[in-house]
Amino acid sequence: MASKKLSPKRSRRDAPGEGSSAIIEFDSRRFWSVEHQQRFEAIKGWSFHRERHVQLREDEYPNFQEEIARRRWAPLVTHMAKFDPKIVIEFYANAWPNEEGVRDMRSWVSGHWIPFDADALSQFLGNPLILEKDQQCEFSQRRNQADDFDEEAIA
């Protein structure tokens, strides 16, 4: 399946004023390529729903709380008070694959590479994943065992 070309057209709401140019100058500090900048233009209208802060009492869902502690997932369930939506959209635009089937597990954000591969996520969680040679993580095992695992749909 060929990758879709993103239209560099802007919506009426974002259209430049009369007489100004609709051509966007490539910003190499913020974007990995012209295609990624066009992707940003296509998704910049995304909105984000605020996280709902949930505070469980000690006696609520003890199995669930034990599993979060066992897996050291506290950073994943900790409420983020502030974030910059433009930076988040820039991350997603630059994380988009350049070519079909080629996925670089890092994104270019404000002039810096931000990795999001298994090692980076494990480090973020404070529990680096160390696998023996030829050993697979649980996700890889499940993916390889499933006949109908659709990685593109998940991505």
Phi, psi and omega in degrees: 000126182286146180287148182282138173276136180268137180285131177281359181295148178254156177288165179302322181299325182261002185294142179291162180294166181304133176087349179268163185277140178271357181282131181264128178283135182294130180253094184290343177286327184260337187230146182288325181204171176299320180299321179291325177293321177295322177299318178302314180300323181289329185251001186297345178275000179304144174245159182241138174269133179299143175294143176267120181284122180239123179245112180274141173285162181303327184269359180269132175045058184301323179296318179296314180294323177296321180293320176299316179293316181300319182275355181059048183260017181307319179298334180281334183254006178274129182296130177267116185291318184223148172204159180256108182304325180297320179292319179297316179293322176299318177302310182296319180298318182279344178276349181297135182299139178288312183237157180299130178082353181254113181235115176267118187279054174204161181225150180265116182227120179049043176083012181229144174278131178243107180283147174222034176278180184301319180295317180296317180292321178296319179295319177302320181282354179077019183216074183306135180278120179244115181249146174288165178303133180068008176273142180248150175289169183300319179299314180298321178298314180295319179299317182287336181274338184274132179284330186247032181286116183252091183298322180296320179295322179292317179300000000 
